[in-house]
Amino acid sequence: MSSAALLLACSEAGPSSPEVAPPTVGQGEPAAGTRPADRPRPVTLEGRVESGVECSLLRTPDGETWSFNAPDGADEIASGDYVRVTAEIADASFCQQGRGTLIVEAIERADPPARDRDPARAGGIAVTSEYVRGNWVAKGVGADCSRPDFAVTANSRGMSIIETRIDGLPETGVVDVGSTPGLQWDEPIPTLPIETRGPDGLAVMPPDSGQEVTLAGHPIRGDGVVFVKCSD
């Protein structure tokens, strides 16, 4: 076939098909994951937003991580924010981090629980029974582990029990390591919220009522008093 004939054949074939651009990473849910094939079952999770390799990460107070991409209009959500997410769990995803990928339907800032009020302070460490058990002394140059400010041990039922002095009197209480960690006492002593601080500290904070309480001689006020665990 002559070169003229070849040119004519190409022109009759019409323009070439336009190139299809690949999905852009991080720009909404279609690129992040495939919607579940069965009936949608939205889940609601809370946690801290972190930067991931391909997608953002949501780290829950229990330490689970989920990949996600924030939907359009959620630009105000940034790494370090504590958020509440309503989403579907994707069947497949390129994110490849965490327990799975969330296809986000709604995302909003939320008030973090005491155990995760600030990752810079708490270091992402949850308040657990293992973490709180031991002898503790107020952090500072005068810390003396030979005379701990309080001791946390396990009783026969596996509960964490704290022994210390409250307002100058011996007291025994329970350490709640649930969703709202705190030191619980018999009335009229109010519950004292606690959170990890450090990576190796435990902060005891004032009660919600604002009542001033003295724990082992330390007035619990303001941002709380930080205690550190003594070596075994």
Secondary structure, DSSP 8 states (H G I E B T S, - for coil): --HHHHHHHHHHT-S---------TTSSHHHHEE--SSS---EEEEEEEEE-SSSEEEE-TTS-EEEE---TT-TT--TT-EEEEEEEE-SEES---BS-EEEEEEEEE----GGGS-HHHHTT----HHHH-EEEEESSTT--TTS-SEEEEE-TTS-EEEEEEETTEEEEEEEE-SSS-EEE-STTS--EEEEEETTTEEEE---TT---EEETTEEE-TT-EEEEE---
